[in-house]
Amino acid sequence: MTDAAIRRLAEQAGIAVDWTDAANQPRQVSIPSLVRLLAALGFPCTSPGELRESAERLKRARANRPLITTTVGVPTPIASLDGEVPAELVLEGGFRRTLTLHDGTAPPVVALGYHTLRYLDREVTLAVAPTRCTTFADLAEGRRMWGIGVQLYSLPRAGDCGIGDTTALRDLGKHAAGHGADAIAVSPTHSLFPSDPSHYGPYSPSSRLFFNPLLADAADALGPKRVAEAAGSGTPPDRPLIDWADSAGEKFGLLRRLYDDFALHDIGCGTALATKFEAFVREGGQALQRHAAFEADGGSAPVEYFQFLQWIADISFARAQSDLREAGMQIGIISDLAVGLNPQGSQVGADPEQFLTGLSIGAPPDAFNLHGQNWGLTSFSPKALVASGFEPFLATVRAVLRHAGGVRIDHAMGLMRLWLVPRDAPATDGAYLSYPVDDLMRLLALESHRHRAVIIGEDLGTVPPEFRRRCRILGMAGMDILWFTRSGKGFLAPARWRDDAIAMTSTHDLPTVAGWWRGTDLELRRDLGMVEENEIKARSRDRTALWQAFRKARVTTATSPPIEQPAPVADAAVAFVAATPSPLALIPLEDIVGTTDQPNLPGTIDEHPNWCRRFRQPADTLLQEPAAARRVQLLQQARP
């Protein structure tokens, strides 16, 4: 067994044995790292026998795919066959047609959907995708749209137990729609860990198939009177920062009382509500049963209680999307698909073979993280995806589009490759693992078409031009952020921003406009030992460059304000982003309101109140504040 044989097996398994680092220098993955990565992928190679068996299993997996993707109107290679082989195609609707495979290639199919192809003694699913996703232009007929990005938990309303919910989202969204907004994007609403409220970070979910019930309003399913009776007369004080343990305890206490009442008066009594709940449970099938059983394990609540929570959440998000569309939004909710999963969560626990349980997603070393990053998350196994006909991926995409008009895919490069690190190893021992990007992108286009939903891929950072080219052809929008849309030491003029990317002033992981101008983020990071002195000097130069860009773009004629007065900067930044050719200007609510604190500071856990901040004004009046109203008007004027 030679090093060359191990590298060859790694390449066959999709591991990049050679890669280029952030300094554009060639790097090679060590043999010990390759051996550990291969073992975690299910291809051990510590002996010549193991290596041969692993290579054989790789060949068999490639030859027996239960689902094959293709594009409408394109011939499709099906199998290694010679000559003409008769076949039958059964379309989704049941229509049958005979066809012939020529040297293993099927003729073009013009009907979109998941069809059944039978030939010889084999049967495969043929997923026929459109040439591109549903795009913003398809929904708005070329009109440039605008929307707001929000952290759902941060929106206050009376009776929300201290955690923003779908009713607050509707309150804010309907007001925005009245001023011409077409979308409201939210951070992930995936299911977390009800038994442990300390796990409140939205990007480390237990399951991406189900909702976080803390973000739902039970009144949508049960009616406000029933909820008010269960809530009692106490009104907890609202806080600028969420105490997740306290607020989650109060909300789950209310939900448990509602379930107990529901179990007593509805379940088994033939009421209309009970019939709807039972239908939801049937539709949820084994996936819902497994998720609920996982959450009930070791606790005092029955499995049915956790099914009840998902029923409440499903109704709440369905109503939120319906109300936003009825209010005039072309898109409505844009959901967020986290890049990975907590390996201790319900989705991995229900079917561990579908995931890379021995590996963690991360990032290679770069100028900012010399030792690389290990995010402690897992993701789909490419081998298992292919073997299962991509069912886990499809279930996840359908879940995030179930009650949404679009989705933002976190770290969209994960469709092509992920940096994976063996368990208990440093991030420097990782490697890039490739994913079946052509298949995944075709399936995204098909699901986008079926849901009539836009797809946004988070493509920040170092992204190969080839990936962005693929996304453009697919109709998947990228993301342009003010802080990164630069040219040398200056900022790109609005006209030079991409016309196939959403445009944003900032994101949840970056400084707000007011915070950036004031240097609040630098002060915070300096106190934590996370900033270099040259960054502070560069910020002064960047302020000058940014204001010059604003003046050149004619979004302001004023002189540069002092750092203690960020309001004019927030005004100009909103107008600047709105002036880009982007099909959607998506402004974080923090920049609409003009706050200085960002929702999340990457690289911190307890050092910063991540995912805890609440706005002080109720959601239904937030946009009526003078500064917010002024910026909404700027958006409305630029994108009528």
C-alpha positions as CSV (number, residue, x, y, z in Angstrom):
1,M,0.0,0.0,0.0
2,T,1.6,3.2,-1.2
3,D,1.0,6.9,-0.5
4,A,0.0,7.3,-4.2
5,A,-2.7,4.6,-3.8
6,I,-4.1,6.4,-0.7
7,R,-4.1,9.7,-2.6
8,R,-5.8,8.0,-5.6
9,L,-8.5,6.6,-3.3
10,A,-9.0,10.1,-1.7
11,E,-9.5,11.7,-5.1
12,Q,-12.0,9.0,-6.1
13,A,-13.9,9.8,-2.8
14,G,-14.0,13.5,-3.6
15,I,-11.2,14.7,-1.3
16,A,-9.0,17.4,-2.8
17,V,-5.5,16.1,-2.0
18,D,-4.0,19.4,-3.2
19,W,-5.5,22.8,-2.6
20,T,-4.6,26.5,-2.8
21,D,-4.6,28.6,0.4
22,A,-5.7,32.2,1.0
23,A,-2.2,33.5,0.0
24,N,-2.6,31.6,-3.3
25,Q,0.1,29.1,-2.3
26,P,-0.2,25.4,-3.2
27,R,-0.8,23.0,-0.3
28,Q,-1.0,19.3,0.0
29,V,-3.0,17.2,2.6
30,S,-0.8,14.9,4.6
31,I,-1.2,11.1,4.3
32,P,-2.3,10.7,8.0
33,S,-5.0,13.3,7.5
34,L,-6.2,11.5,4.3
35,V,-6.4,8.2,6.1
36,R,-8.5,9.7,8.9
37,L,-10.8,11.5,6.5
38,L,-11.3,8.4,4.4
39,A,-12.1,6.3,7.4
40,A,-14.7,8.9,8.5
41,L,-16.2,8.8,5.1
42,G,-16.6,5.0,5.3
43,F,-13.6,4.1,3.2
44,P,-10.9,2.7,5.5
45,C,-7.5,2.2,4.0
46,T,-5.1,1.1,6.7
47,S,-4.3,-2.2,4.8
48,P,-4.1,-3.2,1.2
49,G,-7.3,-5.3,1.6
50,E,-9.2,-2.3,3.1
51,L,-8.0,-0.1,0.3
52,R,-9.1,-2.5,-2.4
53,E,-12.6,-3.0,-0.8
54,S,-13.1,0.7,-0.4
55,A,-12.2,1.3,-4.0
56,E,-14.6,-1.4,-5.1
57,R,-17.5,0.1,-3.0
58,L,-16.8,3.5,-4.6
59,K,-17.2,2.0,-8.1
60,R,-20.5,0.2,-7.2
61,A,-21.9,3.4,-5.6
62,R,-21.3,5.3,-8.8
63,A,-22.9,2.6,-11.0
64,N,-26.2,2.2,-9.0
65,R,-27.7,5.6,-8.5
66,P,-31.4,5.5,-7.5
67,L,-31.9,9.1,-8.8
68,I,-30.4,10.8,-11.8
69,T,-30.7,14.5,-12.4
70,T,-30.9,16.2,-15.8
71,T,-32.0,19.4,-17.4
72,V,-35.2,19.8,-19.5
73,G,-34.6,19.1,-23.2
74,V,-31.1,17.6,-22.7
75,P,-30.1,13.9,-23.5
76,T,-29.2,12.1,-20.2
77,P,-26.5,9.4,-19.7
78,I,-28.2,6.7,-17.6
79,A,-25.9,3.7,-17.6
80,S,-23.0,2.0,-19.3
81,L,-24.9,0.1,-22.1
82,D,-24.2,-0.7,-25.7
83,G,-26.6,-0.4,-28.5
84,E,-30.3,0.3,-28.2
85,V,-32.2,-0.7,-25.1
86,P,-36.0,-0.3,-24.8
87,A,-37.2,1.7,-21.8
88,E,-40.4,3.1,-20.3
89,L,-40.8,6.6,-18.7
90,V,-43.6,7.1,-16.2
91,L,-44.2,10.8,-15.6
92,E,-45.3,12.2,-12.3
93,G,-48.9,12.5,-13.4
94,G,-49.0,8.8,-14.4
95,F,-48.6,9.3,-18.2
96,R,-46.4,6.5,-19.7
97,R,-44.3,6.7,-22.8
98,T,-41.9,4.2,-24.4
99,L,-38.4,5.3,-25.4
100,T,-35.1,3.9,-26.3
101,L,-31.7,4.3,-24.6
102,H,-29.0,4.7,-27.2
103,D,-25.7,3.5,-25.8
104,G,-27.1,4.1,-22.3
105,T,-28.3,7.7,-23.0
106,A,-32.0,8.7,-22.7
107,P,-33.5,11.1,-25.2
108,P,-34.5,14.6,-24.0
109,V,-37.5,14.9,-21.6
110,V,-39.6,18.1,-21.8
111,A,-41.7,17.6,-18.7
112,L,-40.3,18.9,-15.4
113,G,-40.6,16.8,-12.3
114,Y,-39.6,13.5,-10.7
115,H,-40.3,10.7,-13.2
116,T,-39.7,6.9,-13.1
117,L,-37.5,5.4,-15.8
118,R,-37.5,1.6,-16.2
119,Y,-35.1,-0.4,-18.4
120,L,-34.0,-4.0,-18.3
121,D,-34.4,-5.0,-14.7
122,R,-33.7,-1.5,-13.3
123,E,-35.8,1.4,-12.1
124,V,-34.5,4.9,-11.4
125,T,-36.0,8.3,-10.6
126,L,-35.3,10.9,-13.3
127,A,-35.4,14.4,-11.9
128,V,-35.9,16.8,-14.8
129,A,-35.0,20.3,-13.8
130,P,-35.6,23.7,-15.5
131,T,-32.5,25.5,-16.8
132,R,-32.6,27.9,-13.9
133,C,-34.3,28.8,-10.7
134,T,-37.2,31.1,-10.3
135,T,-35.6,34.6,-10.2
136,F,-36.4,38.0,-8.8
137,A,-37.1,39.1,-12.4
138,D,-39.7,36.3,-12.7
139,L,-41.5,37.6,-9.7
140,A,-41.2,41.3,-10.2
141,E,-41.1,41.5,-14.0
142,G,-37.8,43.4,-13.9
143,R,-38.8,45.8,-11.1
144,R,-36.0,46.4,-8.5
145,M,-37.4,45.3,-5.1
146,W,-36.5,46.1,-1.5
147,G,-36.9,44.3,1.8
148,I,-35.8,44.1,5.4
149,G,-33.6,41.6,7.2
150,V,-34.6,40.8,10.7
151,Q,-33.7,38.6,13.7
152,L,-37.1,37.3,14.5
153,Y,-36.5,36.9,18.2
154,S,-35.6,40.6,18.4
155,L,-39.1,42.0,17.5
156,P,-41.1,42.9,20.6
157,R,-44.9,42.7,21.0
158,A,-47.1,42.5,24.0
159,G,-47.5,38.9,25.3
160,D,-44.6,37.4,23.5
161,C,-42.9,36.0,26.6
162,G,-39.8,38.1,25.8
163,I,-39.1,36.4,22.5
164,G,-40.1,37.8,19.1
165,D,-42.5,35.6,17.1
166,T,-44.4,35.3,13.9
167,T,-47.1,37.7,14.9
168,A,-44.5,40.4,15.5
169,L,-43.0,39.5,12.1
170,R,-46.4,40.0,10.5
171,D,-46.8,43.3,12.3
172,L,-43.5,44.6,11.0
173,G,-43.9,43.0,7.5
174,K,-47.3,44.3,6.8
175,H,-46.3,47.8,7.6
176,A,-43.2,47.5,5.4
177,A,-45.4,46.0,2.6
178,G,-47.6,49.1,2.8
179,H,-44.5,51.2,1.8
180,G,-43.6,48.9,-1.1
181,A,-41.4,46.2,0.5
182,D,-41.5,42.8,-1.2
183,A,-39.5,40.6,1.2
184,I,-38.6,40.1,4.9
185,A,-35.6,37.9,5.5
186,V,-35.1,36.1,8.7
187,S,-32.2,34.2,10.3
188,P,-32.7,30.4,10.6
189,T,-35.9,29.3,12.3
190,H,-34.8,25.7,12.5
191,S,-35.6,23.6,15.5
192,L,-33.1,23.9,18.4
193,F,-33.1,22.1,21.7
194,P,-36.3,22.6,23.9
195,S,-34.7,20.8,26.8
196,D,-31.7,23.1,26.8
197,P,-32.4,26.8,26.1
198,S,-28.7,27.6,26.4
199,H,-28.5,26.3,22.7
200,Y,-30.1,29.4,21.2
201,G,-27.7,30.1,18.4
202,P,-29.8,29.7,15.2
203,Y,-26.9,28.4,13.1
204,S,-26.3,25.3,15.2
205,P,-29.7,23.6,14.8
206,S,-30.9,20.2,16.1
207,S,-33.0,19.8,12.9
208,R,-33.4,21.8,9.7
209,L,-36.6,19.9,8.9
210,F,-38.7,21.5,11.7
211,F,-39.3,24.9,13.3
212,N,-38.3,26.5,16.6
213,P,-41.6,26.6,18.4
214,L,-40.4,29.5,20.6
215,L,-40.8,31.7,17.4
216,A,-44.5,30.7,16.9
217,D,-47.7,32.3,18.3
218,A,-50.0,29.6,19.5
219,A,-53.0,32.0,19.0
220,D,-52.7,31.3,15.3
221,A,-53.8,27.7,15.9
222,L,-55.8,27.9,19.1
223,G,-57.2,31.4,19.0
224,P,-56.3,34.4,21.2
225,K,-58.9,33.7,23.9
226,R,-57.6,30.3,24.7
227,V,-54.0,31.5,24.8
228,A,-54.9,34.5,27.0
229,E,-56.6,32.2,29.5
230,A,-53.5,29.9,29.7
231,A,-51.1,32.9,30.0
232,G,-52.8,34.4,33.0
233,S,-52.6,38.1,34.0
234,G,-48.9,38.5,34.6
235,T,-46.9,40.7,32.2
236,P,-43.2,40.0,32.4
237,P,-40.9,43.0,32.0
238,D,-39.4,43.5,28.6
239,R,-35.6,43.6,28.5
240,P,-33.1,44.9,25.9
241,L,-31.4,41.5,26.1
242,I,-33.2,38.2,26.0
243,D,-32.6,35.9,29.0
244,W,-33.1,32.8,27.0
245,A,-33.4,30.4,29.9
246,D,-36.0,32.6,31.6
247,S,-38.0,33.5,28.5
248,A,-37.8,30.1,27.0
249,G,-39.0,28.6,30.3
250,E,-42.0,31.0,30.4
251,K,-42.9,30.3,26.7
252,F,-42.6,26.5,27.0
253,G,-44.6,26.7,30.2
254,L,-47.4,28.4,28.3
255,L,-47.2,25.9,25.5
256,R,-47.3,23.0,27.9
257,R,-50.4,24.4,29.6
258,L,-52.0,24.8,26.2
259,Y,-51.1,21.3,25.2
260,D,-52.6,19.8,28.4
261,D,-55.8,21.7,27.8
262,F,-55.8,20.5,24.1
263,A,-55.2,16.9,25.1
264,L,-58.1,17.1,27.6
265,H,-60.7,18.9,25.5
266,D,-59.7,18.1,21.8
267,I,-57.6,15.0,21.2
268,G,-59.9,12.0,21.0
269,C,-63.0,14.2,21.2
270,G,-63.5,14.7,17.5
271,T,-63.2,18.5,17.5
272,A,-62.2,20.3,14.3
273,L,-58.9,21.3,15.8
274,A,-58.1,17.7,16.8
275,T,-58.8,16.6,13.2
276,K,-56.4,19.2,11.9
277,F,-53.7,18.2,14.4
278,E,-54.1,14.5,13.6
279,A,-53.9,15.2,9.8
280,F,-50.7,17.2,10.5
281,V,-49.2,14.3,12.4
282,R,-50.1,11.9,9.6
283,E,-48.5,14.2,7.0
284,G,-45.4,14.5,9.1
285,G,-45.0,10.8,9.1
286,Q,-41.9,9.1,10.4
287,A,-39.7,12.2,10.2
288,L,-42.0,14.1,12.7
289,Q,-42.4,11.0,14.9
290,R,-38.6,10.6,15.1
291,H,-38.0,14.3,15.8
292,A,-40.7,14.4,18.5
293,A,-39.4,11.1,20.1
294,F,-35.9,12.6,20.2
295,E,-37.1,15.7,22.0
296,A,-39.2,13.7,24.4
297,D,-36.4,11.3,25.3
298,G,-35.5,11.6,29.0
299,G,-38.0,14.3,29.7
300,S,-41.4,14.4,31.4
301,A,-43.4,15.5,28.3
302,P,-45.0,12.9,25.9
303,V,-44.0,12.6,22.3
304,E,-47.4,14.0,21.3
305,Y,-46.6,17.3,23.1
306,F,-43.6,17.9,20.7
307,Q,-45.8,17.0,17.7
308,F,-48.2,19.6,19.1
309,L,-45.4,22.2,19.2
310,Q,-44.5,21.6,15.5
311,W,-48.2,21.9,14.6
312,I,-48.4,25.3,16.3
313,A,-45.2,26.4,14.6
314,D,-46.3,25.2,11.2
315,I,-49.6,27.1,11.4
316,S,-47.9,30.2,12.6
317,F,-45.3,30.4,9.8
318,A,-47.9,29.5,7.2
319,R,-50.1,32.4,8.4
320,A,-47.1,34.8,8.5
321,Q,-46.3,34.0,4.9
322,S,-49.9,34.2,3.7
323,D,-50.5,37.5,5.4
324,L,-47.3,39.1,4.0
325,R,-48.3,38.0,0.5
326,E,-51.8,39.3,1.0
327,A,-50.3,42.6,2.2
328,G,-48.7,43.0,-1.2
329,M,-45.2,41.4,-0.9
330,Q,-44.1,39.6,-4.0
331,I,-41.8,37.3,-2.1
332,G,-42.7,37.5,1.6
333,I,-40.5,35.5,3.9
334,I,-37.0,34.6,2.9
335,S,-35.9,31.8,5.1
336,D,-32.3,30.9,6.0
337,L,-30.7,27.5,5.6
338,A,-27.9,27.0,8.1
339,V,-24.8,25.4,6.6
340,G,-24.8,22.5,9.0
341,L,-26.3,20.7,12.0
342,N,-25.4,20.1,15.6
343,P,-24.1,16.5,15.5
344,Q,-26.0,15.8,18.8
345,G,-29.3,16.9,17.4
346,S,-32.4,15.1,16.3
347,Q,-31.8,15.1,12.6
348,V,-28.4,13.4,12.9
349,G,-29.7,11.1,15.6
350,A,-32.6,9.9,13.5
351,D,-30.4,8.8,10.6
352,P,-26.7,9.1,11.4
353,E,-25.6,7.3,8.3
354,Q,-26.8,10.2,6.2
355,F,-24.3,12.6,7.8
356,L,-20.6,13.0,8.3
357,T,-20.7,12.1,12.0
358,G,-16.9,11.8,12.3
359,L,-16.1,15.0,10.7
360,S,-16.8,18.7,11.4
361,I,-17.3,21.6,9.0
362,G,-14.8,24.4,9.2
363,A,-12.4,26.6,7.3
364,P,-8.7,26.3,6.3
365,P,-6.1,28.6,7.7
366,D,-6.1,32.2,6.4
367,A,-4.7,35.6,7.2
368,F,-7.4,36.1,9.9
369,N,-7.4,32.6,11.4
370,L,-3.9,31.1,11.2
371,H,-5.0,27.8,12.7
372,G,-8.1,27.5,10.6
373,Q,-11.7,27.1,12.0
374,N,-13.7,24.2,13.4
375,W,-17.4,25.1,13.6
376,G,-18.5,22.0,15.4
377,L,-21.2,21.3,12.8
378,T,-21.8,18.3,10.6
379,S,-23.5,18.0,7.2
380,F,-24.7,15.5,4.6
381,S,-22.4,12.7,3.5
382,P,-22.0,13.0,-0.3
383,K,-21.9,9.2,-0.6
384,A,-25.1,8.9,1.4
385,L,-26.8,11.6,-0.6
386,V,-26.2,9.8,-3.9
387,A,-27.2,6.4,-2.4
388,S,-30.4,7.7,-1.0
389,G,-31.5,9.5,-4.1
390,F,-30.8,12.9,-2.4
391,E,-33.8,12.5,-0.2
392,P,-32.2,14.2,2.9
393,F,-31.3,17.2,0.8
394,L,-34.7,17.4,-0.9
395,A,-36.5,17.1,2.5
396,T,-34.4,20.0,3.9
397,V,-34.9,22.3,0.9
398,R,-38.7,21.6,0.9
399,A,-38.8,22.3,4.7
400,V,-37.2,25.7,4.4
401,L,-39.4,26.6,1.4
402,R,-42.6,25.2,3.0
403,H,-43.8,28.6,4.1
404,A,-41.4,31.0,2.4
405,G,-41.0,32.8,-0.9
406,G,-37.3,32.3,-1.0
407,V,-34.3,31.0,0.9
408,R,-30.8,32.2,1.6
409,I,-28.3,29.3,1.6
410,D,-25.6,29.9,4.3
411,H,-22.1,29.3,2.9
412,A,-23.4,28.3,-0.5
413,M,-20.0,27.0,-1.5
414,G,-21.1,23.9,0.5
415,L,-23.0,22.9,-2.6
416,M,-19.6,22.4,-4.3
417,R,-17.2,21.7,-1.4
418,L,-16.7,21.9,2.3
419,W,-13.6,22.0,4.5
420,L,-13.9,19.1,6.8
421,V,-11.9,18.3,9.9
422,P,-11.6,14.9,11.5
423,R,-13.0,14.6,15.0
424,D,-10.6,15.9,17.7
425,A,-8.1,17.1,15.1
426,P,-7.0,20.7,14.5
427,A,-8.5,22.5,11.5
428,T,-5.2,22.4,9.8
429,D,-5.6,18.6,9.4
430,G,-8.7,19.1,7.3
431,A,-9.3,19.0,3.6
432,Y,-11.9,20.0,1.0
433,L,-14.5,17.4,0.2
434,S,-16.4,17.8,-3.0
435,Y,-20.2,17.5,-3.3
436,P,-22.2,16.5,-6.4
437,V,-22.7,20.2,-7.3
438,D,-24.4,19.6,-10.7
439,D,-27.0,17.3,-9.1
440,L,-27.6,19.6,-6.1
441,M,-28.0,22.7,-8.3
442,R,-30.5,21.0,-10.6
443,L,-32.5,19.8,-7.7
444,L,-32.5,23.4,-6.3
445,A,-33.7,24.7,-9.6
446,L,-36.5,22.1,-9.7
447,E,-37.6,22.8,-6.1
448,S,-37.4,26.6,-6.7
449,H,-39.7,26.2,-9.7
450,R,-42.2,24.0,-7.9
451,H,-42.3,26.4,-4.9
452,R,-42.0,29.6,-7.1
453,A,-39.3,30.7,-4.7
454,V,-36.0,32.6,-5.2
455,I,-32.7,31.1,-4.1
456,I,-29.9,33.3,-2.7
457,G,-26.5,31.8,-2.1
458,E,-24.2,33.4,0.5
459,D,-21.0,33.8,-1.5
460,L,-18.9,36.1,0.7
461,G,-15.2,35.6,1.1
462,T,-12.9,33.7,-1.2
463,V,-15.1,32.1,-3.8
464,P,-13.8,30.5,-7.1
465,P,-15.0,32.3,-10.2
466,E,-16.3,29.0,-11.5
467,F,-18.7,28.8,-8.6
468,R,-20.1,32.3,-9.2
469,R,-20.4,31.5,-12.9
470,R,-22.5,28.4,-12.1
471,C,-24.7,30.4,-9.8
472,R,-25.3,33.1,-12.4
473,I,-26.3,30.4,-15.0
474,L,-28.5,28.7,-12.5
475,G,-30.3,32.0,-11.5
476,M,-29.2,31.7,-7.9
477,A,-28.5,35.2,-6.6
478,G,-25.3,36.1,-4.8
479,M,-24.8,38.6,-2.0
480,D,-23.0,42.0,-2.2
481,I,-22.3,43.7,1.1
482,L,-21.3,47.4,1.4
483,W,-18.2,46.7,3.5
484,F,-16.8,44.2,1.0
485,T,-17.8,45.8,-2.3
486,R,-14.5,47.6,-2.8
487,S,-12.0,48.6,-5.4
488,G,-8.6,49.0,-4.0
489,K,-8.9,51.4,-1.0
490,G,-12.2,52.8,-2.3
491,F,-15.8,51.6,-2.5
492,L,-17.4,50.5,-5.7
493,A,-20.0,52.9,-7.2
494,P,-23.5,51.6,-7.1
495,A,-23.6,51.0,-10.9
496,R,-20.7,48.6,-10.5
497,W,-22.4,46.3,-8.1
498,R,-23.6,42.9,-9.5
499,D,-27.1,42.8,-11.1
500,D,-27.5,39.1,-10.0
501,A,-26.8,39.5,-6.3
502,I,-28.9,41.0,-3.5
503,A,-27.4,44.2,-2.1
504,M,-27.0,44.8,1.6
505,T,-25.5,47.4,3.9
506,S,-24.4,44.7,6.4
507,T,-25.3,41.3,7.8
508,H,-25.9,39.8,11.3
509,D,-22.1,38.9,11.5
510,L,-20.8,42.4,10.6
511,P,-21.0,45.9,12.1
512,T,-24.1,47.9,11.6
513,V,-23.6,51.1,9.6
514,A,-23.9,53.3,12.7
515,G,-21.6,50.9,14.7
516,W,-19.0,50.9,11.8
517,W,-19.0,54.7,11.6
518,R,-18.6,55.2,15.3
519,G,-16.1,52.4,15.6
520,T,-18.2,50.5,18.1
521,D,-17.1,47.2,16.6
522,L,-13.4,48.1,16.9
523,E,-13.8,49.1,20.5
524,L,-15.5,45.8,21.3
525,R,-13.0,43.7,19.5
526,R,-10.1,45.6,21.0
527,D,-11.4,45.0,24.5
528,L,-11.5,41.3,23.5
529,G,-8.0,41.3,22.0
530,M,-9.4,40.6,18.5
531,V,-8.3,43.7,16.7
532,E,-4.9,45.1,15.4
533,E,-3.9,48.7,15.7
534,N,-3.6,49.0,11.9
535,E,-7.4,48.2,11.6
536,I,-8.2,51.2,13.7
537,K,-6.0,53.4,11.4
538,A,-7.6,51.9,8.3
539,R,-11.1,52.7,9.6
540,S,-10.3,56.4,9.6
541,R,-9.2,56.2,6.0
542,D,-12.2,54.0,5.1
543,R,-14.7,56.5,6.6
544,T,-13.2,59.2,4.2
545,A,-13.4,56.8,1.3
546,L,-17.0,55.8,2.1
547,W,-18.2,59.3,2.3
548,Q,-16.5,60.2,-1.0
549,A,-18.3,57.3,-2.6
550,F,-21.6,58.6,-1.2
551,R,-20.9,62.0,-2.6
552,K,-19.9,60.7,-6.0
553,A,-23.1,58.6,-6.2
554,R,-25.0,61.8,-5.3
555,V,-26.8,60.2,-2.4
556,T,-25.6,63.1,-0.3
557,T,-24.1,66.5,-0.9
558,A,-23.2,67.2,2.8
559,T,-19.8,67.2,4.3
560,S,-18.7,64.1,6.2
561,P,-20.3,64.1,9.7
562,P,-18.3,63.5,12.9
563,I,-18.1,59.9,14.1
564,E,-20.5,60.7,17.0
565,Q,-23.2,61.4,14.4
566,P,-23.8,58.2,12.4
567,A,-27.4,59.0,11.4
568,P,-26.6,60.8,8.1
569,V,-24.2,57.9,7.3
570,A,-27.0,55.3,7.7
571,D,-29.3,57.5,5.5
572,A,-26.7,57.7,2.8
573,A,-25.8,54.0,3.1
574,V,-29.4,52.9,2.5
575,A,-29.7,55.3,-0.5
576,F,-26.4,54.1,-1.9
577,V,-27.3,50.4,-1.7
578,A,-30.8,51.1,-3.1
579,A,-29.2,52.8,-6.1
580,T,-27.4,49.6,-7.2
581,P,-28.7,47.4,-10.1
582,S,-29.4,44.6,-7.6
583,P,-32.8,43.0,-8.0
584,L,-33.3,43.2,-4.2
585,A,-31.9,45.7,-1.8
586,L,-32.2,44.0,1.6
587,I,-31.5,46.3,4.5
588,P,-31.0,44.8,8.0
589,L,-33.5,46.3,10.5
590,E,-30.6,47.5,12.6
591,D,-29.6,49.8,9.8
592,I,-33.2,50.9,9.2
593,V,-33.5,51.9,12.8
594,G,-29.9,53.1,13.2
595,T,-28.6,50.9,16.1
596,T,-24.9,50.5,16.7
597,D,-24.8,46.9,18.1
598,Q,-24.5,44.0,15.7
599,P,-26.6,40.8,16.4
600,N,-23.6,38.4,16.4
601,L,-19.8,38.8,16.9
602,P,-18.1,35.8,15.3
603,G,-15.3,34.3,17.4
604,T,-17.1,34.9,20.6
605,I,-19.4,32.9,22.8
606,D,-20.1,34.5,26.2
607,E,-17.9,37.6,25.6
608,H,-20.6,39.3,23.6
609,P,-24.5,39.0,23.9
610,N,-24.9,37.2,20.6
611,W,-28.4,36.4,19.4
612,C,-29.9,38.2,22.4
613,R,-30.7,41.8,21.4
614,R,-34.3,43.1,21.4
615,F,-35.5,46.3,19.9
616,R,-37.2,48.7,22.3
617,Q,-40.1,49.7,20.2
618,P,-43.0,47.3,19.4
619,A,-42.7,45.7,16.0
620,D,-45.9,47.4,14.7
621,T,-44.4,50.8,15.3
622,L,-40.7,50.3,14.6
623,L,-40.9,51.7,11.1
624,Q,-42.8,54.8,12.3
625,E,-39.8,56.1,14.2
626,P,-38.5,59.2,12.4
627,A,-35.1,57.8,11.4
628,A,-36.6,54.5,10.3
629,A,-39.4,56.2,8.4
630,R,-36.9,58.4,6.6
631,R,-34.9,55.4,5.4
632,V,-37.9,53.5,4.4
633,Q,-38.9,56.5,2.3
634,L,-35.4,56.5,0.7
635,L,-35.9,52.9,-0.3
636,Q,-39.4,53.6,-1.6
637,Q,-38.2,56.5,-3.7
638,A,-35.2,54.5,-5.2
639,R,-37.2,51.4,-5.8
640,P,-40.9,52.4,-6.4
